[in-house]
């Protein structure tokens, strides 16, 4: 379990650790604004487009084998990122990192299902949640420390190099300690669906990120159009495959339930807002106000602390409030975004680290209240037999939202800032860009009102508990 937890920690760390290092990367590699966006969104996009596919590969070819391939590839990609001589090489390395992160991460929960009986999983999954919460706190802080204090003389490169010894240990320990397992039932892989959705999402993100620096030429709009067409073709192909008795990548049957569909909209808009919010905040603090990487990390640290503290309070409220808790969390996060904008506008160039404590704490608490119950609530009307597929679709919507909204907020921020990165100009760019996560959170809050009821959540939990007890009874002594 330590091996599995450390792999998850390493992935989550690389999702957040890079934000505070972006200005240092820009100065050292002379990276453009578009390349900065790719460094962040490329990882998330690559992770999103192969997440379900790699989960199926583990079921087919062995979860241990696929997990170790993911760890090895992630470690090598981290080395390439740490040694990157140019921004383009770093972008490619981050894309490869995301691909291999998505190869190892889906196997973790699948292996937990194999290693532990249903009645034993609660404690393990609780520890798993603690690991993810700790990674959220540690990522920005560790990135700030490594970059500011120039650990081993590597400057920003140390945030990637640190993965190398960890990856080697995980590879050796995983090969020795993790048992091999496969899916009990025959699993088929929807390669056509995977190819369609991957190309469609890549075209959309590429067009959004590269459109502004290229001056929005015709070929950029053509890419966006082709992306939409491919998404339509993907949906139609998934319907045909399911009707023919196949195993589609994203089962259309799931979306016949209004609550599940609302959950996917909520996940897309909510999780996309998080990355968009921090991307522009960190750039403004460091480039606009001259904060050091550790200074920017400390300024945003209350967000992670708020999320960590609120996590414990939210767990017992899920069964009592259900979608109400999700709605409250989304409204709190949206209020924090508005409060951030008001604070930045009020203090101007005199903004200090302590000025952001209030909105960051509120935003972190809102994140916990919305994120912790969302998956359970969204899946409350879904037949438990399809819970695995539904969870995979949820994770994909979450990651795709993060990639697309980060691309959108980058367009708004850098289009407003232009080429003059003065404090006043960047402040205006930040205040304009904050509308992206603000509006997105508003959409998520409205969609959350259509989630399944509290009664449905309770029924789903009772049924799942009954099936767990039946599974325990069937196990040999």
C-alpha positions as CSV (number, residue, x, y, z in Angstrom):
1,X,0.0,0.0,0.0
2,X,2.9,2.3,0.7
3,X,4.1,1.8,-2.9
4,X,0.6,2.5,-4.3
5,X,0.1,5.6,-2.1
6,X,3.5,7.0,-3.0
7,X,2.8,6.6,-6.7
8,X,-0.5,8.5,-6.3
9,X,1.3,11.2,-4.2
10,X,3.9,11.6,-6.9
11,X,1.2,12.1,-9.6
12,X,-0.8,14.6,-7.6
13,X,2.4,16.4,-6.6
14,X,3.4,16.9,-10.3
15,X,-0.1,18.3,-11.0
16,X,0.4,21.2,-8.5
17,X,4.1,21.6,-7.9
18,X,4.8,23.1,-11.3
19,X,2.6,26.2,-10.9
20,X,4.9,28.2,-8.6
21,X,7.9,27.4,-10.8
22,X,6.3,28.8,-14.0
23,X,7.9,32.3,-13.9
24,X,11.3,30.7,-13.2
25,X,10.8,28.4,-16.1
26,X,9.8,31.3,-18.3
27,X,12.9,33.3,-17.4
28,X,15.3,30.4,-17.8
29,X,14.0,28.9,-21.0
30,X,12.5,32.1,-22.5
31,X,9.2,30.3,-22.7
32,X,6.2,32.0,-24.3
33,X,2.8,32.3,-22.6
34,X,1.5,29.5,-24.8
35,X,4.3,27.2,-23.7
36,X,3.6,28.0,-20.1
37,X,0.0,26.9,-20.6
38,X,1.1,23.7,-22.3
39,X,3.5,22.9,-19.4
40,X,0.4,22.8,-17.1
41,X,-2.4,21.8,-19.3
42,X,-0.4,19.3,-21.4
43,X,0.0,17.1,-18.4
44,X,-3.6,17.2,-17.5
45,X,-4.8,16.7,-21.1
46,X,-2.6,13.7,-21.7
47,X,-3.8,12.2,-18.4
48,X,-7.5,12.8,-19.3
49,X,-7.5,11.4,-22.8
50,X,-6.0,8.0,-21.9
51,X,-7.4,7.5,-18.4
52,X,-10.2,5.1,-19.2
53,X,-8.2,3.2,-21.8
54,X,-5.2,2.6,-19.5
55,X,-7.6,1.4,-16.8
56,X,-8.9,-1.2,-19.3
57,X,-5.4,-2.2,-20.3
58,X,-4.6,-3.0,-16.6
59,X,-7.7,-5.3,-16.5
60,X,-6.6,-7.1,-19.7
61,X,-2.8,-7.3,-19.4
62,X,-2.3,-7.3,-15.6
63,X,-2.6,-4.3,-13.2
64,X,0.8,-4.8,-11.7
65,X,2.5,-4.9,-15.1
66,X,0.7,-1.8,-16.4
67,X,1.3,0.0,-13.1
68,X,5.1,-0.7,-13.3
69,X,5.2,0.4,-16.9
70,X,3.5,3.7,-15.8
71,X,6.0,4.2,-13.0
72,X,9.0,3.6,-15.3
73,X,7.7,5.9,-18.0
74,X,6.8,8.6,-15.5
75,X,10.3,8.5,-14.0
76,X,12.0,8.7,-17.4
77,X,9.7,11.5,-18.5
78,X,10.5,13.4,-15.2
79,X,14.2,13.0,-16.0
80,X,13.6,14.4,-19.5
81,X,11.7,17.4,-18.0
82,X,14.5,18.1,-15.5
83,X,17.1,18.1,-18.3
84,X,15.0,19.9,-20.9
85,X,17.2,22.4,-22.8
86,X,14.2,24.2,-24.4
87,X,10.6,25.0,-23.5
88,X,9.4,22.8,-26.4
89,X,11.3,19.8,-25.0
90,X,9.8,20.5,-21.5
91,X,6.3,20.6,-23.0
92,X,6.8,17.3,-24.8
93,X,8.2,15.8,-21.5
94,X,5.1,17.0,-19.6
95,X,2.8,15.4,-22.2
96,X,4.7,12.1,-21.8
97,X,4.5,12.5,-18.0
98,X,0.8,12.8,-18.2
99,X,0.4,9.7,-20.4
100,X,2.4,7.6,-18.0
101,X,0.7,9.1,-14.9
102,X,-2.6,8.0,-16.4
103,X,-1.1,4.5,-16.9
104,X,-0.2,4.0,-13.3
105,X,-2.9,5.9,-11.4
106,X,-6.0,3.9,-12.5
107,X,-4.3,0.7,-11.3
108,X,-4.1,1.9,-7.7
109,X,-7.8,1.7,-6.8
110,X,-8.2,-1.5,-8.9
111,X,-5.3,-3.2,-6.9
112,X,-6.9,-2.0,-3.7
113,X,-10.1,-3.8,-4.7
114,X,-8.1,-7.0,-5.1
115,X,-6.0,-6.7,-2.0
116,X,-8.8,-5.9,0.5
117,X,-12.2,-7.4,1.3
118,X,-15.1,-4.9,1.1
119,X,-15.3,-4.5,4.8
120,X,-11.6,-3.6,5.0
121,X,-11.6,-1.0,2.3
122,X,-13.0,1.9,4.3
123,X,-9.9,2.4,6.3
124,X,-7.6,2.0,3.3
125,X,-9.7,4.5,1.2
126,X,-9.6,6.9,4.2
127,X,-5.8,6.7,4.2
128,X,-5.9,7.2,0.4
129,X,-7.9,10.4,0.9
130,X,-5.4,11.6,3.5
131,X,-2.6,11.1,0.9
132,X,-4.4,13.1,-1.7
133,X,-5.1,15.9,0.8
134,X,-1.4,16.0,1.9
135,X,-0.3,16.1,-1.8
136,X,-2.5,19.2,-2.3
137,X,-0.9,20.9,0.6
138,X,2.7,19.8,-0.2
139,X,2.8,20.5,-4.0
140,X,2.9,24.3,-4.0
141,X,4.9,24.5,-0.8
142,X,7.6,22.0,-2.0
143,X,7.7,23.6,-5.4
144,X,8.3,27.0,-3.8
145,X,11.0,25.6,-1.5
146,X,12.9,23.8,-4.2
147,X,12.8,26.7,-6.7
148,X,13.4,29.6,-4.3
149,X,16.3,27.9,-2.4
150,X,17.9,26.4,-5.6
151,X,18.3,22.9,-4.1
152,X,21.4,21.2,-5.5
153,X,21.9,24.1,-7.9
154,X,19.1,22.9,-10.1
155,X,16.7,25.8,-9.7
156,X,13.2,24.9,-11.1
157,X,14.6,21.6,-12.5
158,X,14.6,20.1,-9.1
159,X,10.8,19.8,-9.1
160,X,11.1,17.1,-11.7
161,X,14.5,15.6,-10.8
162,X,13.0,14.8,-7.3
163,X,10.8,12.2,-9.0
164,X,13.8,10.1,-10.2
165,X,14.9,8.5,-7.0
166,X,11.3,8.1,-5.8
167,X,10.4,6.4,-9.1
168,X,13.3,4.0,-8.9
169,X,12.4,2.9,-5.4
170,X,8.7,2.5,-6.4
171,X,9.7,0.4,-9.4
172,X,11.9,-2.0,-7.4
173,X,9.5,-2.2,-4.4
174,X,6.4,-2.6,-6.7
175,X,8.0,-5.4,-8.6
176,X,8.7,-7.3,-5.4
177,X,5.6,-6.5,-3.3
178,X,2.6,-5.9,-5.5
179,X,0.7,-9.1,-6.6
180,X,-0.5,-9.5,-10.2
181,X,-4.2,-9.4,-11.0
182,X,-6.6,-9.3,-14.0
183,X,-10.3,-8.7,-14.5
184,X,-12.4,-11.7,-13.9
185,X,-14.5,-11.0,-16.9
186,X,-13.2,-10.6,-20.4
187,X,-12.6,-6.9,-21.1
188,X,-12.6,-5.4,-24.6
189,X,-10.8,-2.2,-25.6
190,X,-12.5,0.4,-27.6
191,X,-9.5,1.6,-29.6
192,X,-11.6,3.6,-32.1
193,X,-13.4,5.5,-29.3
194,X,-10.1,6.2,-27.6
195,X,-8.6,7.6,-30.8
196,X,-11.5,9.8,-31.6
197,X,-11.8,11.4,-28.2
198,X,-8.0,11.8,-27.9
199,X,-7.7,13.6,-31.3
200,X,-10.8,15.8,-30.6
201,X,-9.6,17.0,-27.2
202,X,-6.0,17.6,-28.4
203,X,-7.3,19.7,-31.4
204,X,-9.5,21.8,-29.1
205,X,-6.8,22.5,-26.5
206,X,-4.2,23.2,-29.2
207,X,-6.4,25.7,-30.9
208,X,-7.3,27.5,-27.7
209,X,-3.7,27.8,-26.5
210,X,-2.0,28.6,-29.9
211,X,-4.8,30.7,-31.3
212,X,-3.9,33.9,-29.5
213,X,-0.2,34.0,-30.3
214,X,-0.9,33.0,-33.9
215,X,-3.5,35.8,-34.3
216,X,-6.5,33.4,-34.6
217,X,-6.0,32.4,-38.3
218,X,-8.4,30.4,-40.3
219,X,-6.6,27.1,-39.6
220,X,-7.1,27.6,-35.9
221,X,-10.9,27.9,-36.4
222,X,-10.7,24.9,-38.7
223,X,-9.1,22.8,-35.9
224,X,-11.9,23.9,-33.5
225,X,-14.5,22.9,-36.0
226,X,-12.9,19.5,-36.7
227,X,-12.7,19.0,-32.9
228,X,-16.5,19.5,-32.6
229,X,-17.2,17.2,-35.5
230,X,-15.0,14.5,-34.1
231,X,-16.8,14.8,-30.7
232,X,-20.1,14.3,-32.5
233,X,-18.7,11.3,-34.4
234,X,-17.4,9.9,-31.1
235,X,-20.9,10.1,-29.4
236,X,-22.6,8.4,-32.4
237,X,-19.9,5.7,-32.5
238,X,-20.3,5.0,-28.8
239,X,-24.1,4.7,-29.2
240,X,-23.7,2.2,-32.1
241,X,-21.1,0.2,-30.2
242,X,-23.4,-0.1,-27.1
243,X,-26.4,-1.0,-29.3
244,X,-24.4,-3.8,-30.9
245,X,-23.5,-5.2,-27.5
246,X,-20.0,-3.9,-27.4
247,X,-18.1,-2.2,-24.6
248,X,-17.9,1.5,-25.4
249,X,-15.3,3.8,-23.8
250,X,-18.0,6.1,-22.4
251,X,-21.3,4.1,-22.1
252,X,-24.1,6.4,-23.4
253,X,-26.6,4.5,-21.1
254,X,-25.1,6.4,-18.2
255,X,-26.2,9.7,-19.5
256,X,-29.8,8.7,-19.6
257,X,-29.9,9.5,-16.0
258,X,-30.4,13.2,-15.4
259,X,-28.5,13.1,-12.1
260,X,-25.4,11.5,-13.6
261,X,-25.4,14.0,-16.5
262,X,-25.7,16.9,-14.1
263,X,-22.8,15.4,-12.1
264,X,-20.6,15.3,-15.2
265,X,-21.4,19.0,-16.0
266,X,-20.6,19.8,-12.3
267,X,-17.4,17.9,-12.4
268,X,-16.3,19.4,-15.7
269,X,-16.9,23.0,-14.6
270,X,-15.9,22.7,-10.9
271,X,-12.6,20.9,-11.3
272,X,-11.7,23.0,-14.4
273,X,-12.1,26.1,-12.2
274,X,-9.4,25.0,-9.7
275,X,-6.5,25.0,-12.2
276,X,-7.7,28.1,-14.0
277,X,-7.9,30.0,-10.7
278,X,-4.4,29.1,-9.5
279,X,-2.7,29.5,-12.9
280,X,-3.5,33.2,-13.1
281,X,-3.1,33.9,-9.4
282,X,0.5,32.5,-9.2
283,X,1.6,34.3,-12.4
284,X,0.2,37.6,-11.1
285,X,1.9,37.2,-7.7
286,X,5.3,36.4,-9.1
287,X,5.5,38.3,-12.4
288,X,3.2,41.2,-11.4
289,X,4.2,41.7,-7.8
290,X,7.6,40.1,-7.7
291,X,6.8,37.4,-5.1
292,X,9.4,34.6,-4.8
293,X,8.2,31.1,-5.6
294,X,8.1,30.3,-1.9
295,X,6.2,33.6,-1.3
296,X,3.6,32.7,-3.8
297,X,3.3,29.2,-2.3
298,X,2.8,30.5,1.2
299,X,0.2,33.0,-0.1
300,X,-1.9,30.2,-1.6
301,X,-1.2,27.6,1.2
302,X,-4.3,28.6,3.2
303,X,-6.4,27.2,0.4
304,X,-4.9,23.7,1.0
305,X,-5.2,24.1,4.7
306,X,-8.9,25.1,4.4
307,X,-9.5,22.1,2.2
308,X,-7.7,19.8,4.6
309,X,-9.6,21.1,7.7
310,X,-13.0,21.0,5.9
311,X,-12.5,17.4,4.7
312,X,-13.1,15.9,8.1
313,X,-16.2,18.0,8.6
314,X,-17.7,17.1,5.3
315,X,-17.6,13.3,5.5
316,X,-20.4,12.9,8.1
317,X,-22.5,15.5,6.3
318,X,-22.6,13.7,2.9
319,X,-25.5,11.3,3.9
320,X,-27.4,14.2,5.6
321,X,-27.1,17.0,3.0
322,X,-26.1,15.2,-0.3
323,X,-26.2,17.6,-3.2
324,X,-26.9,20.5,-0.7
325,X,-23.4,20.1,0.5
326,X,-22.0,20.2,-3.0
327,X,-24.0,23.4,-3.7
328,X,-22.8,25.1,-0.6
329,X,-19.2,24.2,-1.4
330,X,-19.5,25.5,-5.0
331,X,-21.1,28.8,-3.8
332,X,-18.3,29.2,-1.2
333,X,-15.6,28.6,-3.8
334,X,-17.3,31.1,-6.2
335,X,-17.5,33.6,-3.3
336,X,-13.8,33.1,-2.6
337,X,-12.9,33.8,-6.3
338,X,-15.0,37.1,-6.1
339,X,-13.3,37.9,-2.7
340,X,-9.9,37.4,-4.3
341,X,-10.7,39.8,-7.1
342,X,-12.0,42.4,-4.6
343,X,-8.9,42.0,-2.4
344,X,-6.5,42.4,-5.4
345,X,-8.3,45.4,-6.7
346,X,-8.4,47.0,-3.2
347,X,-4.7,46.5,-2.3
348,X,-3.2,47.0,-5.7
349,X,0.6,46.8,-5.7
350,X,0.6,46.7,-1.9
351,X,-1.0,43.3,-1.8
352,X,0.7,41.1,0.9
353,X,0.7,37.4,1.7
354,X,-1.6,37.9,4.7
355,X,-4.3,39.7,2.5
356,X,-5.2,36.5,0.7
357,X,-5.7,34.3,3.9
358,X,-9.5,34.9,4.0
359,X,-10.4,34.1,0.4
360,X,-7.9,31.2,0.3
361,X,-9.3,29.5,3.4
362,X,-12.9,30.0,2.1
363,X,-12.0,28.6,-1.3
364,X,-10.3,25.6,0.2
365,X,-13.2,24.8,2.4
366,X,-15.6,25.2,-0.5
367,X,-13.4,22.8,-2.5
368,X,-13.7,20.1,0.2
369,X,-17.4,20.5,0.7
370,X,-18.0,20.1,-3.1
371,X,-15.4,17.6,-4.1
372,X,-15.8,14.9,-1.3
373,X,-19.5,14.1,-1.9
374,X,-19.7,14.8,-5.6
375,X,-18.8,11.4,-6.9
376,X,-21.1,9.5,-4.5
377,X,-24.0,11.9,-5.2
378,X,-23.5,11.8,-9.0
379,X,-23.5,8.0,-9.1
380,X,-26.5,7.6,-6.7
381,X,-28.9,6.6,-9.5
382,X,-26.4,4.4,-11.4
383,X,-26.7,0.6,-11.1
384,X,-23.8,-0.5,-8.9
385,X,-22.8,-2.9,-11.7
386,X,-21.8,0.1,-13.8
387,X,-20.1,2.0,-10.9
388,X,-16.6,1.3,-12.3
389,X,-17.4,2.6,-15.8
390,X,-19.2,5.6,-14.3
391,X,-16.2,6.4,-12.0
392,X,-13.9,6.3,-15.0
393,X,-16.2,8.7,-17.0
394,X,-16.3,11.0,-14.0
395,X,-12.5,11.1,-13.8
396,X,-12.2,11.9,-17.5
397,X,-14.7,14.7,-17.3
398,X,-12.8,16.1,-14.3
399,X,-9.5,16.1,-16.1
400,X,-10.8,17.3,-19.5
401,X,-12.5,20.2,-17.7
402,X,-9.1,21.1,-16.1
403,X,-7.3,21.1,-19.4
404,X,-9.9,23.1,-21.4
405,X,-10.7,25.7,-18.8
406,X,-7.0,26.3,-18.2
407,X,-6.6,26.9,-21.9
408,X,-9.6,29.3,-21.9
409,X,-8.3,31.3,-18.9
410,X,-4.9,31.5,-20.5
411,X,-6.5,33.1,-23.6
412,X,-8.4,35.7,-21.5
413,X,-5.4,36.5,-19.2
414,X,-2.7,36.9,-21.9
415,X,-5.0,38.5,-24.4
416,X,-5.8,41.2,-21.8
417,X,-2.2,41.6,-20.7
418,X,-0.7,41.8,-24.2
419,X,3.0,42.2,-24.2
420,X,3.5,44.7,-21.3
421,X,3.8,42.7,-18.1
422,X,3.6,45.7,-15.7
423,X,1.8,45.3,-12.3
424,X,-1.1,47.4,-13.3
425,X,-1.6,45.6,-16.6
426,X,-1.3,42.1,-15.1
427,X,-3.7,43.2,-12.3
428,X,-6.3,44.1,-15.0
429,X,-5.6,40.8,-16.7
430,X,-6.1,38.9,-13.5
431,X,-9.4,40.6,-12.6
432,X,-10.7,39.9,-16.1
433,X,-9.5,36.3,-16.1
434,X,-11.1,35.5,-12.7
435,X,-14.4,35.7,-14.5
436,X,-13.6,32.4,-16.1
437,X,-13.5,30.3,-12.9
438,X,-16.2,32.5,-11.4
439,X,-18.7,31.9,-14.2
440,X,-17.7,28.2,-14.4
441,X,-18.3,27.7,-10.7
442,X,-21.7,29.4,-11.2
443,X,-22.6,26.9,-13.9
444,X,-21.4,24.0,-11.6
445,X,-23.6,25.3,-8.8
446,X,-26.7,25.4,-11.0
447,X,-26.0,22.0,-12.4
448,X,-25.5,20.6,-8.9
449,X,-29.2,21.4,-8.1
450,X,-30.1,18.6,-10.6
451,X,-28.0,16.0,-8.9
452,X,-29.8,13.0,-7.3
453,X,-31.6,13.5,-4.0
454,X,-30.3,12.7,-0.5
455,X,-32.7,9.7,-0.4
456,X,-31.2,8.4,-3.6
457,X,-27.7,8.7,-2.1
458,X,-28.8,6.7,1.0
459,X,-30.4,4.0,-1.0
460,X,-27.3,3.6,-3.2
461,X,-25.1,3.3,-0.1
462,X,-27.4,0.7,1.5
463,X,-27.4,-1.3,-1.7
464,X,-23.6,-1.1,-2.0
465,X,-23.2,-2.2,1.6
466,X,-25.5,-5.1,1.0
467,X,-23.5,-6.2,-2.0
468,X,-20.3,-5.8,0.0
469,X,-21.7,-8.1,2.7
470,X,-22.7,-10.7,0.1
471,X,-19.2,-10.5,-1.4
472,X,-17.7,-11.1,2.1
473,X,-20.0,-14.1,2.7
474,X,-18.9,-15.7,-0.7
475,X,-15.2,-15.5,0.1
476,X,-13.6,-18.7,1.2
477,X,-12.5,-18.9,4.9
